[in-house]
Amino acid sequence: MKGKVLSAMSLLTAMSLLLVACGGVSELTKDRVARSETAVRQAQQNVGQSEHGAVELQRARDHLERARRAMEENEEQMAVRHAQLAELNAELAVARTQSQAARSAAEELQASIRTLRQEAERGSTTGTDMP
């Protein structure tokens, strides 16, 4: 009798594991991967053709592809992990691009200031030479 109960419990356990495996990944994981897809798409738009952030953007794409494959193979934890890494790399790509854009704007502003100072110095020297 005890053997039949254990066999029935083993069968139920096996069936529930099979149902979980057949059920695929959870909706939460699907949402997580979808969010990562959106983040990568937005990063692509922000980075554009810039070389700054391009490496991070490629990493984001790679992790997104791994997340998709993990979902297809019902590897939920790997799907979530790669989705998170894709999103983080996408954010880093955007930050690098924006940082470089700000740095370039600051350099242009400094160059303009130097030019204005030089012109002001020339104007003050020219003004004192006149009678």
The first five atom37 places (N, CA, C, CB, O) and aatype in JSON, in Angstrom:
{
  "aatype": [12, 11, 7, 11, 19, 10, 15, 0, 12, 15, 10, 10, 16, 0, 12, 15, 10, 10, 10, 19, 0, 4, 7, 7, 19, 15, 6, 10, 16, 11, 3, 1, 19, 0, 1, 15, 6, 16, 0, 19, 1, 5, 0, 5, 5, 2, 19, 7, 5, 15, 6, 8, 7, 0, 19, 6, 10, 5, 1, 0, 1, 3, 8, 10, 6, 1, 0, 1, 1, 0, 12, 6, 6, 2, 6, 6, 5, 12, 0, 19, 1, 8, 0, 5, 10, 0, 6, 10, 2, 0, 6, 10, 0, 19, 0, 1, 16, 5, 15, 5, 0, 0, 1, 15, 0, 0, 6, 6, 10, 5, 0, 15, 9, 1, 16, 10, 1, 5, 6, 0, 6, 1, 7, 15, 16, 16, 7, 16, 3, 12, 14],
  "atom_mask": [
    [1, 1, 1, 1, 1],
    [1, 1, 1, 1, 1],
    [1, 1, 1, 0, 1],
    [1, 1, 1, 1, 1],
    [1, 1, 1, 1, 1],
    [1, 1, 1, 1, 1],
    [1, 1, 1, 1, 1],
    [1, 1, 1, 1, 1],
    [1, 1, 1, 1, 1],
    [1, 1, 1, 1, 1],
    [1, 1, 1, 1, 1],
    [1, 1, 1, 1, 1],
    [1, 1, 1, 1, 1],
    [1, 1, 1, 1, 1],
    [1, 1, 1, 1, 1],
    [1, 1, 1, 1, 1],
    [1, 1, 1, 1, 1],
    [1, 1, 1, 1, 1],
    [1, 1, 1, 1, 1],
    [1, 1, 1, 1, 1],
    [1, 1, 1, 1, 1],
    [1, 1, 1, 1, 1],
    [1, 1, 1, 0, 1],
    [1, 1, 1, 0, 1],
    [1, 1, 1, 1, 1],
    [1, 1, 1, 1, 1],
    [1, 1, 1, 1, 1],
    [1, 1, 1, 1, 1],
    [1, 1, 1, 1, 1],
    [1, 1, 1, 1, 1],
    [1, 1, 1, 1, 1],
    [1, 1, 1, 1, 1],
    [1, 1, 1, 1, 1],
    [1, 1, 1, 1, 1],
    [1, 1, 1, 1, 1],
    [1, 1, 1, 1, 1],
    [1, 1, 1, 1, 1],
    [1, 1, 1, 1, 1],
    [1, 1, 1, 1, 1],
    [1, 1, 1, 1, 1],
    [1, 1, 1, 1, 1],
    [1, 1, 1, 1, 1],
    [1, 1, 1, 1, 1],
    [1, 1, 1, 1, 1],
    [1, 1, 1, 1, 1],
    [1, 1, 1, 1, 1],
    [1, 1, 1, 1, 1],
    [1, 1, 1, 0, 1],
    [1, 1, 1, 1, 1],
    [1, 1, 1, 1, 1],
    [1, 1, 1, 1, 1],
    [1, 1, 1, 1, 1],
    [1, 1, 1, 0, 1],
    [1, 1, 1, 1, 1],
    [1, 1, 1, 1, 1],
    [1, 1, 1, 1, 1],
    [1, 1, 1, 1, 1],
    [1, 1, 1, 1, 1],
    [1, 1, 1, 1, 1],
    [1, 1, 1, 1, 1],
    [1, 1, 1, 1, 1],
    [1, 1, 1, 1, 1],
    [1, 1, 1, 1, 1],
    [1, 1, 1, 1, 1],
    [1, 1, 1, 1, 1],
    [1, 1, 1, 1, 1],
    [1, 1, 1, 1, 1],
    [1, 1, 1, 1, 1],
    [1, 1, 1, 1, 1],
    [1, 1, 1, 1, 1],
    [1, 1, 1, 1, 1],
    [1, 1, 1, 1, 1],
    [1, 1, 1, 1, 1],
    [1, 1, 1, 1, 1],
    [1, 1, 1, 1, 1],
    [1, 1, 1, 1, 1],
    [1, 1, 1, 1, 1],
    [1, 1, 1, 1, 1],
    [1, 1, 1, 1, 1],
    [1, 1, 1, 1, 1],
    [1, 1, 1, 1, 1],
    [1, 1, 1, 1, 1],
    [1, 1, 1, 1, 1],
    [1, 1, 1, 1, 1],
    [1, 1, 1, 1, 1],
    [1, 1, 1, 1, 1],
    [1, 1, 1, 1, 1],
    [1, 1, 1, 1, 1],
    [1, 1, 1, 1, 1],
    [1, 1, 1, 1, 1],
    [1, 1, 1, 1, 1],
    [1, 1, 1, 1, 1],
    [1, 1, 1, 1, 1],
    [1, 1, 1, 1, 1],
    [1, 1, 1, 1, 1],
    [1, 1, 1, 1, 1],
    [1, 1, 1, 1, 1],
    [1, 1, 1, 1, 1],
    [1, 1, 1, 1, 1],
    [1, 1, 1, 1, 1],
    [1, 1, 1, 1, 1],
    [1, 1, 1, 1, 1],
    [1, 1, 1, 1, 1],
    [1, 1, 1, 1, 1],
    [1, 1, 1, 1, 1],
    [1, 1, 1, 1, 1],
    [1, 1, 1, 1, 1],
    [1, 1, 1, 1, 1],
    [1, 1, 1, 1, 1],
    [1, 1, 1, 1, 1],
    [1, 1, 1, 1, 1],
    [1, 1, 1, 1, 1],
    [1, 1, 1, 1, 1],
    [1, 1, 1, 1, 1],
    [1, 1, 1, 1, 1],
    [1, 1, 1, 1, 1],
    [1, 1, 1, 1, 1],
    [1, 1, 1, 1, 1],
    [1, 1, 1, 1, 1],
    [1, 1, 1, 1, 1],
    [1, 1, 1, 1, 1],
    [1, 1, 1, 1, 1],
    [1, 1, 1, 0, 1],
    [1, 1, 1, 1, 1],
    [1, 1, 1, 1, 1],
    [1, 1, 1, 1, 1],
    [1, 1, 1, 0, 1],
    [1, 1, 1, 1, 1],
    [1, 1, 1, 1, 1],
    [1, 1, 1, 1, 1],
    [1, 1, 1, 1, 1]
  ],
  "atom_positions": [
    [[0.83, -1.19, 0.0], [0.0, 0.0, 0.0], [0.88, 1.25, 0.0], [-0.95, 0.0, 1.21], [0.64, 2.21, -0.74]],
    [[1.9, 1.21, 0.86], [2.81, 2.34, 0.94], [3.51, 2.57, -0.39], [3.84, 2.13, 2.05], [3.72, 3.71, -0.79]],
    [[3.85, 1.5, -1.07], [4.51, 1.59, -2.37], [3.62, 2.22, -3.42], [0.0, 0.0, 0.0], [4.09, 2.99, -4.26]],
    [[2.31, 1.9, -3.37], [1.37, 2.48, -4.34], [1.22, 3.97, -4.1], [0.0, 1.77, -4.25], [1.11, 4.74, -5.06]],
    [[1.2, 4.4, -2.84], [1.07, 5.83, -2.51], [2.3, 6.58, -3.01], [0.89, 6.03, -0.97], [2.2, 7.65, -3.6]],
    [[3.48, 5.98, -2.75], [4.71, 6.62, -3.22], [4.76, 6.69, -4.75], [5.94, 5.87, -2.69], [5.21, 7.68, -5.31]],
    [[4.3, 5.65, -5.4], [4.27, 5.64, -6.86], [3.3, 6.69, -7.39], [3.87, 4.25, -7.39], [3.59, 7.38, -8.37]],
    [[2.16, 6.82, -6.74], [1.18, 7.83, -7.15], [1.74, 9.23, -6.93], [-0.15, 7.65, -6.36], [1.56, 10.12, -7.77]],
    [[2.43, 9.44, -5.81], [3.02, 10.75, -5.54], [4.13, 11.06, -6.54], [3.58, 10.81, -4.09], [4.25, 12.19, -7.01]],
    [[4.92, 10.07, -6.87], [5.99, 10.25, -7.86], [5.39, 10.6, -9.21], [6.86, 8.99, -7.96], [5.9, 11.48, -9.92]],
    [[4.32, 9.91, -9.56], [3.65, 10.18, -10.83], [3.09, 11.6, -10.85], [2.54, 9.15, -11.08], [3.21, 12.3, -11.86]],
    [[2.47, 12.04, -9.75], [1.93, 13.4, -9.68], [3.04, 14.44, -9.77], [1.14, 13.59, -8.37], [2.9, 15.46, -10.44]],
    [[4.13, 14.18, -9.1], [5.26, 15.1, -9.14], [5.81, 15.19, -10.56], [6.36, 14.64, -8.16], [6.09, 16.29, -11.05]],
    [[5.96, 14.05, -11.21], [6.47, 14.04, -12.58], [5.52, 14.78, -13.51], [6.67, 12.6, -13.06], [5.96, 15.53, -14.39]],
    [[4.23, 14.58, -13.33], [3.25, 15.25, -14.18], [3.27, 16.75, -13.96], [1.85, 14.7, -13.92], [3.18, 17.52, -14.92]],
    [[3.38, 17.18, -12.72], [3.4, 18.62, -12.46], [4.66, 19.26, -13.02], [3.29, 18.9, -10.96], [4.62, 20.38, -13.52]],
    [[5.79, 18.56, -12.95], [7.01, 19.07, -13.55], [6.87, 19.17, -15.07], [8.2, 18.18, -13.18], [7.34, 20.12, -15.69]],
    [[6.22, 18.19, -15.64], [6.0, 18.18, -17.08], [5.09, 19.34, -17.48], [5.39, 16.85, -17.52], [5.33, 19.99, -18.5]],
    [[4.07, 19.6, -16.7], [3.17, 20.71, -17.0], [3.89, 22.04, -16.91], [1.98, 20.7, -16.05], [3.68, 22.93, -17.74]],
    [[4.73, 22.18, -15.91], [5.5, 23.41, -15.77], [6.43, 23.58, -16.96], [6.31, 23.41, -14.45], [6.54, 24.67, -17.52]],
    [[7.09, 22.49, -17.34], [8.03, 22.55, -18.47], [7.3, 22.87, -19.77], [8.78, 21.23, -18.6], [7.81, 23.63, -20.59]],
    [[6.13, 22.31, -19.96], [5.36, 22.54, -21.18], [4.75, 23.93, -21.21], [4.28, 21.51, -21.33], [4.48, 24.48, -22.28]],
    [[4.54, 24.49, -20.06], [3.9, 25.79, -19.97], [4.78, 26.92, -20.47], [0.0, 0.0, 0.0], [4.28, 28.02, -20.68]],
    [[6.05, 26.67, -20.67], [6.94, 27.72, -21.15], [7.3, 28.68, -20.04], [0.0, 0.0, 0.0], [7.17, 28.37, -18.85]],
    [[7.75, 29.83, -20.44], [8.18, 30.83, -19.46], [6.99, 31.65, -19.0], [9.27, 31.74, -20.06], [5.96, 31.71, -19.67]],
    [[7.14, 32.27, -17.86], [6.04, 33.03, -17.27], [5.8, 34.33, -18.05], [6.34, 33.34, -15.8], [6.65, 34.78, -18.82]],
    [[4.66, 34.9, -17.82], [4.31, 36.18, -18.44], [5.26, 37.27, -17.95], [2.85, 36.57, -18.12], [5.59, 38.2, -18.69]],
    [[5.69, 37.16, -16.7], [6.62, 38.14, -16.14], [7.93, 38.14, -16.93], [6.9, 37.83, -14.66], [8.48, 39.2, -17.23]],
    [[8.41, 36.95, -17.26], [9.64, 36.85, -18.05], [9.42, 37.39, -19.45], [10.13, 35.4, -18.11], [10.28, 38.09, -19.99]],
    [[8.28, 37.08, -20.05], [7.98, 37.6, -21.38], [7.94, 39.13, -21.36], [6.64, 37.04, -21.89], [8.44, 39.78, -22.28]],
    [[7.34, 39.7, -20.31], [7.29, 41.15, -20.17], [8.68, 41.74, -20.0], [6.42, 41.54, -18.98], [9.0, 42.79, -20.55]],
    [[9.51, 41.04, -19.25], [10.88, 41.5, -19.01], [11.66, 41.55, -20.32], [11.59, 40.57, -17.99], [12.37, 42.52, -20.59]],
    [[11.53, 40.52, -21.13], [12.23, 40.48, -22.41], [11.66, 41.57, -23.35], [12.09, 39.06, -23.06], [12.41, 42.21, -24.08]],
    [[10.36, 41.76, -23.31], [9.74, 42.81, -24.14], [10.26, 44.19, -23.74], [8.2, 42.76, -24.01], [10.52, 45.03, -24.61]],
    [[10.4, 44.43, -22.44], [10.96, 45.71, -21.97], [12.37, 45.9, -22.48], [10.93, 45.79, -20.44], [12.77, 47.0, -22.88]],
    [[13.13, 44.81, -22.46], [14.51, 44.88, -22.95], [14.54, 45.17, -24.45], [15.24, 43.57, -22.66], [15.39, 45.93, -24.91]],
    [[13.62, 44.57, -25.19], [13.54, 44.86, -26.62], [13.28, 46.34, -26.86], [12.44, 44.01, -27.29], [13.89, 46.94, -27.74]],
    [[12.39, 46.91, -26.08], [12.08, 48.33, -26.2], [13.3, 49.18, -25.87], [10.9, 48.71, -25.29], [13.6, 50.15, -26.56]],
    [[14.01, 48.82, -24.8], [15.2, 49.57, -24.39], [16.27, 49.52, -25.47], [15.76, 49.01, -23.07], [16.92, 50.53, -25.75]],
    [[16.47, 48.36, -26.08], [17.47, 48.22, -27.14], [17.06, 49.04, -28.36], [17.67, 46.73, -27.52], [17.89, 49.71, -28.97]],
    [[15.79, 48.98, -28.71], [15.29, 49.76, -29.86], [15.49, 51.26, -29.63], [13.78, 49.45, -30.11], [15.93, 51.97, -30.54]],
    [[15.17, 51.74, -28.44], [15.35, 53.15, -28.12], [16.82, 53.53, -28.13], [14.73, 53.48, -26.76], [17.19, 54.61, -28.59]],
    [[17.66, 52.64, -27.63], [19.09, 52.91, -27.63], [19.62, 53.01, -29.06], [19.85, 51.82, -26.86], [20.46, 53.86, -29.35]],
    [[19.12, 52.16, -29.94], [19.54, 52.21, -31.35], [19.2, 53.56, -31.95], [18.88, 51.08, -32.16], [19.98, 54.12, -32.72]],
    [[18.03, 54.09, -31.61], [17.63, 55.4, -32.12], [18.5, 56.5, -31.55], [16.16, 55.67, -31.8], [18.88, 57.43, -32.27]],
    [[18.83, 56.41, -30.26], [19.65, 57.44, -29.63], [21.1, 57.39, -30.07], [19.59, 57.3, -28.13], [21.72, 58.43, -30.31]],
    [[21.64, 56.21, -30.19], [23.05, 56.06, -30.56], [23.23, 56.37, -32.05], [23.56, 54.64, -30.24], [24.19, 57.02, -32.45]],
    [[22.28, 55.9, -32.85], [22.34, 56.16, -34.29], [23.63, 55.65, -34.89], [0.0, 0.0, 0.0], [24.01, 54.5, -34.68]],
    [[24.31, 56.5, -35.64], [25.56, 56.13, -36.3], [26.79, 56.49, -35.47], [25.65, 56.8, -37.66], [27.92, 56.33, -35.93]],
    [[26.58, 56.97, -34.27], [27.69, 57.36, -33.42], [28.54, 56.14, -33.05], [27.18, 58.06, -32.16], [28.02, 55.05, -32.8]],
    [[29.84, 56.37, -33.02], [30.72, 55.27, -32.6], [30.75, 55.16, -31.08], [32.14, 55.47, -33.15], [31.13, 54.12, -30.54]],
    [[30.36, 56.22, -30.4], [30.33, 56.2, -28.94], [29.07, 55.47, -28.49], [30.37, 57.64, -28.35], [27.95, 55.87, -28.83]],
    [[29.25, 54.43, -27.75], [28.13, 53.62, -27.3], [27.85, 52.45, -28.22], [0.0, 0.0, 0.0], [26.98, 51.63, -27.93]],
    [[28.57, 52.35, -29.34], [28.31, 51.28, -30.31], [28.65, 49.9, -29.74], [29.12, 51.53, -31.59], [27.94, 48.93, -29.99]],
    [[29.73, 49.81, -28.98], [30.13, 48.52, -28.39], [29.07, 48.05, -27.4], [31.51, 48.63, -27.69], [28.67, 46.89, -27.41]],
    [[28.62, 48.97, -26.56], [27.61, 48.63, -25.56], [26.28, 48.27, -26.23], [27.41, 49.79, -24.59], [25.56, 47.38, -25.76]],
    [[25.97, 48.96, -27.31], [24.74, 48.65, -28.04], [24.81, 47.25, -28.65], [24.49, 49.7, -29.14], [23.82, 46.52, -28.64]],
    [[25.96, 46.88, -29.17], [26.11, 45.54, -29.72], [25.98, 44.48, -28.62], [27.47, 45.4, -30.43], [25.38, 43.43, -28.83]],
    [[26.55, 44.78, -27.46], [26.4, 43.85, -26.32], [24.93, 43.71, -25.94], [27.21, 44.35, -25.1], [24.47, 42.61, -25.64]],
    [[24.2, 44.82, -25.97], [22.77, 44.78, -25.65], [22.03, 43.9, -26.64], [22.18, 46.2, -25.64], [21.18, 43.1, -26.26]],
    [[22.35, 44.05, -27.91], [21.7, 43.22, -28.94], [22.01, 41.74, -28.73], [22.16, 43.65, -30.35], [21.13, 40.89, -28.84]],
    [[23.28, 41.46, -28.41], [23.68, 40.06, -28.17], [22.92, 39.46, -26.99], [25.2, 39.98, -27.92], [22.43, 38.33, -27.08]],
    [[22.83, 40.2, -25.9], [22.12, 39.69, -24.72], [20.63, 39.54, -25.01], [22.32, 40.62, -23.52], [20.0, 38.6, -24.52]],
    [[20.07, 40.43, -25.79], [18.66, 40.32, -26.15], [18.43, 39.05, -26.96], [18.2, 41.57, -26.94], [17.45, 38.34, -26.74]],
    [[19.31, 38.77, -27.89], [19.19, 37.55, -28.68], [19.3, 36.31, -27.78], [20.26, 37.51, -29.79], [18.57, 35.33, -27.96]],
    [[20.21, 36.35, -26.83], [20.35, 35.22, -25.89], [19.1, 35.07, -25.04], [21.58, 35.41, -24.99], [18.68, 33.95, -24.74]],
    [[18.5, 36.19, -24.65], [17.26, 36.14, -23.85], [16.14, 35.5, -24.66], [16.85, 37.55, -23.4], [15.37, 34.69, -24.14]],
    [[16.05, 35.85, -25.93], [15.01, 35.27, -26.79], [15.21, 33.76, -26.94], [15.02, 35.94, -28.18], [14.26, 32.98, -26.85]],
    [[16.48, 33.37, -27.17], [16.75, 31.93, -27.31], [16.44, 31.18, -26.01], [18.22, 31.7, -27.7], [15.89, 30.08, -26.05]],
    [[16.79, 31.78, -24.88], [16.52, 31.14, -23.59], [15.02, 30.99, -23.38], [17.14, 31.95, -22.44], [14.57, 29.98, -22.83]],
    [[14.24, 31.97, -23.82], [12.78, 31.85, -23.7], [12.27, 30.71, -24.55], [12.09, 33.17, -24.11], [11.41, 29.94, -24.12]],
    [[12.79, 30.59, -25.76], [12.36, 29.5, -26.65], [12.69, 28.13, -26.05], [13.03, 29.64, -28.03], [11.97, 27.16, -26.26]],
    [[13.78, 28.09, -25.3], [14.21, 26.83, -24.7], [13.67, 26.66, -23.28], [15.73, 26.75, -24.69], [14.08, 25.75, -22.55]],
    [[12.75, 27.54, -22.89], [12.11, 27.5, -21.56], [13.12, 27.61, -20.42], [11.32, 26.22, -21.41], [12.91, 27.04, -19.35]],
    [[14.18, 28.34, -20.64], [15.18, 28.59, -19.6], [14.9, 29.97, -19.01], [16.64, 28.5, -20.17], [15.5, 30.98, -19.39]],
    [[13.97, 29.98, -18.08], [13.45, 31.24, -17.56], [14.52, 32.1, -16.89], [12.34, 30.96, -16.57], [14.61, 33.3, -17.16]],
    [[15.32, 31.52, -16.03], [16.34, 32.31, -15.32], [17.34, 32.92, -16.28], [17.06, 31.44, -14.3], [17.73, 34.08, -16.12]],
    [[17.76, 32.16, -17.27], [18.71, 32.69, -18.25], [18.06, 33.78, -19.09], [19.24, 31.57, -19.16], [18.7, 34.76, -19.45]],
    [[16.8, 33.61, -19.41], [16.08, 34.63, -20.19], [16.02, 35.94, -19.42], [14.66, 34.15, -20.53], [16.26, 37.0, -19.98]],
    [[15.7, 35.86, -18.13], [15.62, 37.06, -17.3], [16.99, 37.7, -17.17], [15.04, 36.72, -15.91], [17.13, 38.91, -17.3]],
    [[18.0, 36.9, -16.91], [19.36, 37.42, -16.73], [19.83, 38.15, -18.0], [20.34, 36.28, -16.38], [20.35, 39.26, -17.92]],
    [[19.65, 37.52, -19.14], [20.1, 38.16, -20.38], [19.25, 39.37, -20.73], [20.07, 37.16, -21.54], [19.75, 40.34, -21.29]],
    [[17.98, 39.34, -20.4], [17.12, 40.5, -20.63], [17.59, 41.68, -19.78], [15.64, 40.17, -20.31], [17.65, 42.81, -20.26]],
    [[17.94, 41.41, -18.53], [18.44, 42.48, -17.66], [19.75, 43.04, -18.2], [18.65, 41.95, -16.23], [19.94, 44.26, -18.23]],
    [[20.65, 42.16, -18.62], [21.93, 42.61, -19.16], [21.74, 43.41, -20.46], [22.85, 41.42, -19.42], [22.45, 44.38, -20.7]],
    [[20.78, 43.0, -21.27], [20.49, 43.74, -22.5], [20.03, 45.15, -22.17], [19.41, 43.0, -23.35], [20.47, 46.12, -22.79]],
    [[19.14, 45.25, -21.2], [18.62, 46.57, -20.82], [19.71, 47.45, -20.24], [17.48, 46.42, -19.82], [19.8, 48.64, -20.56]],
    [[20.55, 46.89, -19.39], [21.64, 47.66, -18.79], [22.64, 48.14, -19.84], [22.36, 46.82, -17.73], [23.09, 49.28, -19.8]],
    [[22.98, 47.27, -20.77], [23.91, 47.66, -21.83], [23.3, 48.71, -22.75], [24.33, 46.44, -22.63], [24.01, 49.6, -23.23]],
    [[22.01, 48.62, -22.99], [21.33, 49.63, -23.8], [21.38, 50.99, -23.1], [19.86, 49.21, -24.07], [21.65, 52.01, -23.74]],
    [[21.13, 51.0, -21.81], [21.21, 52.24, -21.04], [22.62, 52.81, -21.05], [20.75, 52.01, -19.59], [22.81, 54.02, -21.17]],
    [[23.61, 51.95, -20.92], [25.0, 52.38, -20.94], [25.37, 52.96, -22.31], [25.94, 51.21, -20.6], [26.08, 53.96, -22.38]],
    [[24.88, 52.36, -23.37], [25.15, 52.86, -24.72], [24.6, 54.29, -24.88], [24.52, 51.93, -25.78], [25.27, 55.16, -25.43]],
    [[23.4, 54.51, -24.39], [22.79, 55.83, -24.48], [23.58, 56.82, -23.63], [21.32, 55.79, -24.02], [23.83, 57.95, -24.06]],
    [[23.97, 56.42, -22.44], [24.73, 57.3, -21.55], [26.07, 57.68, -22.17], [24.95, 56.63, -20.18], [26.49, 58.84, -22.09]],
    [[26.74, 56.71, -22.78], [28.03, 57.01, -23.43], [27.85, 57.99, -24.58], [28.7, 55.71, -23.94], [28.65, 58.9, -24.76]],
    [[26.81, 57.79, -25.35], [26.54, 58.67, -26.49], [26.23, 60.08, -26.0], [25.37, 58.13, -27.34], [26.75, 61.06, -26.54]],
    [[25.38, 60.19, -24.99], [25.02, 61.51, -24.46], [26.22, 62.18, -23.81], [23.88, 61.38, -23.44], [26.39, 63.4, -23.93]],
    [[27.05, 61.41, -23.13], [28.24, 61.95, -22.5], [29.18, 62.53, -23.56], [28.96, 60.87, -21.69], [29.72, 63.63, -23.38]],
    [[29.37, 61.81, -24.64], [30.24, 62.3, -25.71], [29.66, 63.54, -26.36], [30.46, 61.22, -26.75], [30.4, 64.47, -26.71]],
    [[28.36, 63.57, -26.54], [27.71, 64.74, -27.14], [27.9, 65.96, -26.24], [26.19, 64.47, -27.38], [28.17, 67.06, -26.72]],
    [[27.76, 65.77, -24.93], [27.95, 66.87, -23.98], [29.41, 67.32, -23.99], [27.52, 66.45, -22.56], [29.69, 68.52, -23.94]],
    [[30.32, 66.37, -24.05], [31.75, 66.7, -24.09], [32.08, 67.51, -25.35], [32.61, 65.4, -24.03], [32.82, 68.49, -25.28]],
    [[31.53, 67.1, -26.48], [31.77, 67.82, -27.73], [31.2, 69.23, -27.67], [31.15, 67.05, -28.92], [31.83, 70.18, -28.13]],
    [[30.02, 69.37, -27.12], [29.4, 70.69, -26.99], [30.23, 71.59, -26.08], [27.96, 70.57, -26.45], [30.39, 72.78, -26.35]],
    [[30.76, 71.03, -25.0], [31.6, 71.8, -24.08], [32.89, 72.24, -24.77], [31.93, 70.97, -22.82], [33.35, 73.37, -24.57]],
    [[33.48, 71.36, -25.56], [34.7, 71.72, -26.29], [34.44, 72.83, -27.29], [35.28, 70.49, -27.01], [35.25, 73.74, -27.44]],
    [[33.3, 72.76, -27.99], [32.94, 73.81, -28.94], [32.73, 75.15, -28.23], [31.68, 73.42, -29.72], [33.14, 76.2, -28.72]],
    [[32.09, 75.09, -27.08], [31.86, 76.31, -26.3], [33.18, 76.91, -25.84], [30.95, 76.02, -25.09], [33.37, 78.13, -25.9]],
    [[34.09, 76.07, -25.37], [35.4, 76.57, -24.94], [36.17, 77.19, -26.11], [36.22, 75.44, -24.31], [36.84, 78.2, -25.94]],
    [[36.08, 76.58, -27.28], [36.75, 77.14, -28.46], [36.16, 78.5, -28.81], [36.62, 76.17, -29.66], [36.89, 79.42, -29.17]],
    [[34.84, 78.63, -28.71], [34.19, 79.92, -28.99], [34.62, 80.97, -27.99], [32.66, 79.77, -28.95], [34.85, 82.13, -28.36]],
    [[34.74, 80.6, -26.74], [35.17, 81.53, -25.69], [36.6, 81.99, -25.96], [35.07, 80.88, -24.29], [36.92, 83.17, -25.82]],
    [[37.48, 81.06, -26.35], [38.87, 81.42, -26.66], [38.92, 82.41, -27.83], [39.7, 80.15, -27.0], [39.67, 83.38, -27.81]],
    [[38.11, 82.14, -28.84], [38.07, 83.04, -30.0], [37.59, 84.42, -29.6], [37.16, 82.46, -31.1], [38.17, 85.42, -30.03]],
    [[36.55, 84.49, -28.81], [36.04, 85.79, -28.35], [37.07, 86.54, -27.52], [34.75, 85.6, -27.53], [37.21, 87.75, -27.64]],
    [[37.8, 85.82, -26.67], [38.85, 86.47, -25.86], [39.96, 87.02, -26.74], [39.45, 85.47, -24.84], [40.44, 88.13, -26.53]],
    [[40.36, 86.23, -27.75], [41.4, 86.69, -28.66], [40.95, 87.93, -29.41], [41.79, 85.59, -29.65], [41.73, 88.88, -29.58]],
    [[39.71, 87.94, -29.85], [39.18, 89.11, -30.56], [39.09, 90.31, -29.62], [37.8, 88.8, -31.16], [39.38, 91.44, -30.03]],
    [[38.7, 90.07, -28.38], [38.61, 91.15, -27.41], [40.0, 91.72, -27.11], [37.95, 90.67, -26.12], [40.15, 92.93, -26.98]],
    [[41.01, 90.84, -27.02], [42.38, 91.32, -26.77], [42.89, 92.12, -27.96], [43.32, 90.14, -26.49], [43.54, 93.15, -27.77]],
    [[42.62, 91.68, -29.16], [43.03, 92.42, -30.36], [42.35, 93.77, -30.41], [42.71, 91.62, -31.62], [42.96, 94.79, -30.76]],
    [[41.08, 93.77, -30.05], [40.33, 95.03, -30.07], [40.84, 96.02, -29.03], [0.0, 0.0, 0.0], [40.86, 97.22, -29.27]],
    [[41.26, 95.51, -27.87], [41.76, 96.4, -26.83], [43.15, 96.9, -27.19], [41.77, 95.69, -25.47], [43.5, 98.04, -26.87]],
    [[43.96, 96.07, -27.85], [45.3, 96.52, -28.26], [45.18, 97.51, -29.4], [46.19, 95.32, -28.67], [45.89, 98.51, -29.42]],
    [[44.3, 97.26, -30.33], [44.11, 98.16, -31.45], [43.54, 99.49, -30.97], [43.17, 97.52, -32.5], [43.91, 100.54, -31.5]],
    [[42.7, 99.47, -30.01], [42.08, 100.69, -29.47], [43.08, 101.57, -28.75], [0.0, 0.0, 0.0], [42.9, 102.79, -28.74]],
    [[44.13, 101.03, -28.15], [45.12, 101.85, -27.43], [46.14, 102.41, -28.38], [45.82, 101.03, -26.34], [46.78, 103.41, -28.06]],
    [[46.33, 101.81, -29.53], [47.31, 102.3, -30.49], [46.8, 103.53, -31.25], [47.67, 101.2, -31.48], [47.59, 104.29, -31.81]],
    [[45.53, 103.73, -31.26], [44.95, 104.84, -32.02], [45.1, 106.14, -31.24], [43.46, 104.56, -32.31], [45.0, 106.16, -30.02]],
    [[45.36, 107.22, -31.98], [45.5, 108.52, -31.33], [44.22, 109.14, -30.85], [46.14, 109.45, -32.24], [44.23, 110.23, -30.28]]
  ]
}
